[in-house]
Amino acid sequence: MGIEVSGGSGGTSVGLEELAAAAGRLAAESEHMVAIGVRSALCAADPDLAVGTQLSPATGVVAAVALARAVGPTGIEGETARLCGLALATRAAVGAYREAEASVTWGVERAQDAIMAELGWHAPEILVGVLALQALGVDVGPLLDRVAYRLPLLANLGGGAQGLVTGLAADPLTAPLLLPGLVEGVAETLSGEQDFAPPDGDESAVRLVAGSAAVLGLLRDDGAAVTTPETSPRAGAAAPHTLADLARDLENLSDAEDYPSRVRVVEIPQRGGGSAWVVEIPGTQDWDPRAGGNLADVTSDVALMASRSTLLAAAVDQALTRAQAASGRPDAVREPVLLAGHSLGGIAAAGMASSAGFRARHRLASVVTMGSPVARMPVPPEVSVLSLEHRQDPVPHLDGRANPDRRSWVTVTRDLRGDPDHVDTAGGAHATSEYAQTAADIDRSHAPSIEAWRTSNHEFFDADPDRAPVVRDYHVQRAHGAS
C-alpha cells in the first residue's frame, strides 16, 4: 500500500516552527510600522508645515488630509493593527496545536497505565488461561503472532509500564516477585494509609522490573564486554550504496544460528580524503532471560528500554574505536559516524546517540532504525534520525509513543497490506528482509523529507571510486565475572 513519511523538513513541527517564526517577523514589522507612524504623526507639528499652511491655506489643508490618511485607521495605524492581530492569531494557533497535542499524549498515557494495571492485577489468571489452552492443544504462539499482525496498535500498551508494575505489585501472588520497597508501598495504599506513587516514568518502571528479575538471577547485564575482530567479514558483507543495501547488509549480519553476536563497522572512503563510518547492529537473537555470552539478547533489550548503559553499547563503542584505530589515521576519530540497527540494534543505536559520552568520543552524525521502539530516546536534534516502521509490526509501538516530529527526525511507515510476500504475521512484518523492501521504496521516493535526509547523509553511501571501502566484523560477547 506504499509508504507514509512524517517528520523531517516537511513535517508538521517544521511547519509550526515556520509559522512561529513568521509570527515573530510580523510582530517585529508591526513594531517598525508603529515607529514610522509616530514619526509621520510628528510631521503635523513640523514648523515648516505650519508656515506653509499660512502662506497657502489650500495646500496646507491638502497636506493635513493626506497626513491624516497616512497615519489614521486606513493608513499606517490600521495596517499596524492588522499585522499585530495576525501575529497574535498565528502564535495562538501554534500554541493551541501544541497544547492539544500534549493533552492527547497525556490522555493516552493515562489510558495505557489504567489498562496495563488491570493486566498486571490479573496476570496470574491470564497465565493459567494460556497454560490451559496449551494443554488443550491450542498453539498459542502462532495465534498471538497473527493477532498482533492484525492489531499491532495493541503494542502501544507497552507504554503503560508504570501501570503494569502497579498492578503486579497490588496482586498478592505477583507482589513477592517485585522489590520489597514497592510492595510495601502498594500494601499501604490499599489499606488507605498513604497515596502510592508509582515509578516515575516508564523507564523507571522497566528498571524496577529488571532489578526484581536480577534478584532471581535473570536479565543480569553484568560483567564486561569483550570485542574480538574477525579475520575477515562474513561472505556477502558489503559497503552500502543505498538504504536498501544497508538493510540487506543488516540481514547478512543477523543470522542468529551461524553468525551470532556480531557487529559490523564499514569504512567509507571519501573523495575529498578521510572516511565516513557506518556501524551495523543486529536485532535480538537470544530470548533466554538468563543472560549469556550473546549480547544481542533480551537482557540488552530490557536494559536499553530502561535507559541503562549496556554491555552491548560498550562493545559497539569498542568495535568502532578499534576499526578507526585500524585505519592508521589518527584523525579517524573525528570523522562522521552513522549507527544503524534493526529492532534491538536500532534501540542500541538511538541509546548511544542519546549518550553525551559516546558523542564526545565520536562524531555521531546520523542514526537509522528499522522496526525499533525509539520514540522515548532523548536523541539530540543535531543528530539525524531515520526510522523505518511497518504498520503491522507491533515492535516499534512497544514504547507507546509516536516518534518525534522534528526537522532532524524522519519516520517512514509502510503498510504491508497487499505485500507481494503475503506476510500475515507480526514476526513476518518485523523481519529484516521486509525492511529491506521498505528501504528500497524509500530509495525510490522523492518526498521532501526523504530528499533532505538523503542529501545530508550522502557521505555514508557515496564512496571514493578510487579507494575500496573496508568492512570489519567484530564478535562481541558478555563475559560474566570479568571487569
N, C-alpha and C positions, 0 to 999 in steps of 0.2 A: 504493500500500500504506500510505499515511499517513505521519505524521511521528513522530519519536522525539526526546524532549527530554532532555538531560543537563546537568548543572551548574546554576548558579543557586541560588535559595533552596531548591529541592527536590533538589539534587544530593547525591551521596554524600559529598563532602568537608564539606558543611554538616552532614550527619548525624554525621560523625566529629567535627567541631568541637563539636557539641552534646553528643555522648557524652563527649568530653574535658572539656567544661565541667561536665557532670553529675558526672563522677568527682571533679572538684575540689570541687564543692559537697558531695558525700558525704564526702570526706576532711575538709573543714572542719567538717562536722556531727559527724563521729566525734570530732574533737579537742574540740569543745564538750561532747560527751557524756562524754568522759574527765574533763574538769574537773568536770562535775556529779557523776560517780561518786566522784571524790576528795572533794568537799565532803560527799557523802552518807556516805561511809565515816568521815569525821571526826566525824560525829554520834555514832558509837559511843563516842567518848571525851569526849562532852559531859558536864560535871559535873552538869548538871541531870538527865540521863538516869540517871546513877549514883545520885543522891539519890532519884529517883523509884522506881528499882528496889528500893532499901532499904525505902521506905515501902510499896510494893505490888509484891512479887516477881512475882505473876502477870502484872500489867500490863507489868512490865519484860521478862518472857520474850516476851510477845506483840510488844512493840516491837522486841526484838532479832531475832526471827524475821522480822518484816516488813522490817526494815532489811537483813537478810542476803539476803532475796529480791530487794529493790530493787537492791542493788549486786552481786549474785552472777551466776553464769552464766545464770540465767533472767531476769535483770533488765538493768540498765544495762551491766554488763560484757559480757554475751552480745550485746546489741544493738550495742554499740560494735564488738565483734569482727566481727559480720556486716557492719556498714557499712564497716569498713576492708577486709574481704575483697572486698566488691562494688566499692569504689573501685579497689582494686588490679587486680581482674579486668577492669574496664572499661578502665582505662588500658592494660593488657596487650593487650587485644583491639584497641584503636585502634592501638597501636604495631605489633602483628603485621600488621595490614592494610596499614599504610603501608610497612612493611619488605618485605612480599610484593610490593606494587605497584612499589616501587623495584627489587626484584630482577628482576621481569619486564621492566621497562623496560631495565635493564642487559643482560639476555639478548637482547632483541630488537635492541638497538643493535649488539651484538657480531655477531649473525647478519647484520644488514644490511651491516655492514662486510665480513664474510667473503665474502658473495655479490657485492657490488659490486667487491671486489678482484679476483675471478675475471673479472668482466665487463671491468674495466679492463685486465687482463692479456691478454684475448682480443679487445680492441676492434678491432684491425686485421682479424682473421678475420671478426668479425661484420660489419664494414663491407663487406668483399669479398663476403660472402654476400648482403647486401642489394642490392648493385650487380648481382650475378649474377641475382637474382630479377627485378630491374627489367629487365635485358637480355632475360630470358625472357618478358617481357610481364606479369609479376605486378605489380599496382599495390599496392605495399607500404603506402603511407599509409593508404588506406581499410581495409585488412586489420588494421593495427595499431590503428586507431580502433575497430573492432568488438571486437578482443581486449581493449583497455583498458576498454571498457564492461562486458565480461563478467568481467574480472579486475581491477577497479580497485585492489585492495589491493596489486597489484604495484608501484604507485606509491610504496608505503611504502619501497621500496628506495632512494628518493631520500634517505632519512635516513642512507644509508651513504656519504656524500660522502668521508669520510676513507678508507674502503676503496677507493673508486674512484680517488682520487688515488694511493694506494699502488700499486694495480695498474697504472695508467698509467705511473707513474714506474719500475716494475720492468721494463716491456717496452722492449726496445731500439729499437723502431720509434716508440713514442709518447713515450719519455723526452725526446728532444731538443725536444719541443714545450713542455715544462714548464720552470719556472725552474731554472737550473743548480744552485743550492744543494741543492734537493730531490733532483735526480737523483744528485748525488754521494753524498748520504746513503744512498739506496737501493743504490747500487753497493757501498758499504762494507758494508752489511747482508748483501747476497747473498754477499759474499766472507767473511763471518764476522768482520770486523774490529770491528764495533760493532753495537749494537742500534739499529735505525731507529725513530725516534719520528715517527709520522705527525702531520699538522697537529693542533693542539689544538682539537678541536671541528669540527663540520660547517661552521660559518660560516667558520672559518679555511681549511678545505679549498676551499670555494667561492671565497673571496677569493684563494687561490693560483691557482686555475684562471683567474679573471678577470684576475689580474695577468699570467699567462702569455699569455692571449689579447691583452692590451693591447700586449704586445711585438710582436705580429703586426698591430697596428692594429685589433683587434676589441674590442668591449664597452668602449669608452673613454667613460666618463661625465664628460668634462671640458668646460671652457668655462664658460658662465654660463646661468642660467635667465632667460628673457625672458617676461614676462607682459603680455599686451595685452587690455584689456577689449573685449568685443564691444558694438556699439551697441545690440543687443537680444538676448535669449536666443533659442535656436532654437525654431522653431514646435513646439508641443506640450509645451514645458517647463512644469512646474507645481510648486507647493509641495505636499509630501506631507501627506496627512491620515491615511494608513495606511502600514504597512510595504510593502504591495503597490504603493501609489503611489510610494514611494521606489524600489523595484526597477524599475518601469516608467519612471521618470524617468532612472534609470541606463541603461536600454536606449535611451532617446532620445539620451543623451549618447555612446553607444558606437559610433556609425556611423563606422567607420574610413575609408570612402571619401568620404563627403560632409561629414563633420564631425570630422576627426581632431584629436587632441591638444588637447582642451578639458577644462576642469574647470568645475564649477558651484557657486556659492555662493547659498543661499536664505536670505533674512532672514525669520524667522517672528515677526511682532509678537505680544506677549504682552498678556493682558487687564490685568495689573497695571502695564503700562508696560514699556519696553525691548523687547528681542527675543531670540530664540534663533536659532542659526545652524546650517544643515545644509550640509556640504561634500560634493560628489559627485565621485568619481574613477573613470574608466573602466578597463576591463581592457586587456590587451595588444593593440595594434593593428598593430605593425610587428615582424616576426620576423627582420629582417635583422641579423646580428651586427655589421655596420658601423653604428655609431651615427650617426643623422641628426638632423633637427630635431624629429621627433616624440618627445616624452618618454614616451609610452605604448608603450615598445618593450622588446625582450628585454634590452637593456643595463640598463635600470632594474630589470627582473626580477632579473637576476643580482646587481646591486649591493645590492638590498634583501635578497635571501636571504643575502648575505654580511655583513649587518648594517652596511653602509656608508651614509653620508649620500649622498643623491642629489639631482640637479638637479630631478627630479620633485617630491620633497618640498619643496625650496626654492620651486618655482613654486607649489605648492598653498598654502604659507605666505604667499607674496606675494599670491595671489588673495584669501585670507581677509582679510589685513590691508587690502588696497585696498577690499574690499567693506565692511568695518567703517568705514573712513575715509569712504567714500562715503555712509554713513548720516547723517553730520553730527553724530553723538553721540559725544563723547569717551569716554563710559563703555562704548561698544560692545565694546571690547577685553576687558572684564571679564564679558561675557555668555556663557552656556553654548554649547558647540560640540559638534556631532555630526559625526564623519567617517564617510562611507560609501563603500564601493567594491566592485567586482566583480573577482575574480581579482587581477591586478596592483594594481588600485585598493585592494582590501582589504589587501594586503600593505603598500602605502604608508601606509594609514590606521593599521594596527597599528604600523608602524615609527615613524610620527610620534607616536603615543600613547606609545611607549617612550622618546621623546626628552625629557629633562628641559628642554632649551632651548625646545622647542615648547610644553610645558606651562607654562613660565614666561611665555611671551608670550601665551598664550591659555588661557581657562578651558575646557579639554577635559573634557567630561563623559561622552561615550559614543562607541563605535565599532561599526559594523555592517559585517560582511564577508560576501561571497557567493562561494562557490567559491574560497576563498583559503587557502593553507597558512600559517597564522599561529601554530601551536602553540608555536613556539620564541621568539616575540616576547615580550620582558620587559615586557608591559603592566602597569603597577602596579595593585594591587587597587582603588584608588579610582576607576579608570576602568571604566565599564560596557562589556562586550563582548557582542554577539550575533553568533554565527557561523552562517550557513546553509550546509549541505553536502548534496550528493546522494550516496547510497551508490554509484552507478555513475559518479560524476565522479572521475577519478583526481587531479585537480589539488589538492584540499585535502589529499591524502595525501602530497604530494611532500616534505614535511619529515620524514616518517617517524615522526610522533608524534601522539598524541591531544591535543586541546585541553585546557587546564587545567580541572579540575573544581573550581570555587570559586563562592562566593556571587555574585560580580560578573561571571561569565563563563558565558553560556548558549550551548549548542550545539544546533542543531536539524538533524536528519538526516532526509532524505526518501528513501524507496525508490521508484525510478521504475518498478518492475515494475507493469504494468497501467496505465501512464501513458496518458491519452487521446490524446496526440500521437504515441504509438508510437515514442518515442525509442529507438534501438538502437545509438547510437554515443557514444563518450566526448565528442566535440565537441558533440553534441546535449545530453548531460547537463550540460555546462558552460555552456550558453547562458544569457544574461541572461533571456530570455523564460521559461525553465524555472524560474529562481529567482524570477521574479515570481509564478508559480503557487505555489511553496513559501511565499512571503511571504503570499499570500492565505490559505493553510492556517493559517499562524501567527496571522493576524488573527482567525481563527475559533476558535482554540484557547483553552481555559481552564485549561491546565496551570499549576500554581502558579508555576513558574519564569518562564513567559511572562507571566502576570498581573503578577508582581512587576516584571519588566522593563518592561512596558507602563506601569505606574504611575510608575516612576522616570524614564521618558523621554517622558511625555505632552507636555511643553512643546515638543518638536520636531514634533509633529503636531497641535497644538491652537492655531490662530492666533486672535487677537482678531478677531471677526466685523466689527468696525467699522473695521479697518485692513487693507489688502491686503498680502499678502506680496510681497516683491521678489525676483525671480530675476535673477541676474547671471551671465553666461557669460564665461570668460576663455580666450583662446588662449595655450597655454603651449608654449614651444619651447626647444630646446637650441641655443645659439649657440657653435659651436666657435671657439676662439681668443679669445673675449671673457673679460673678468674683471670 
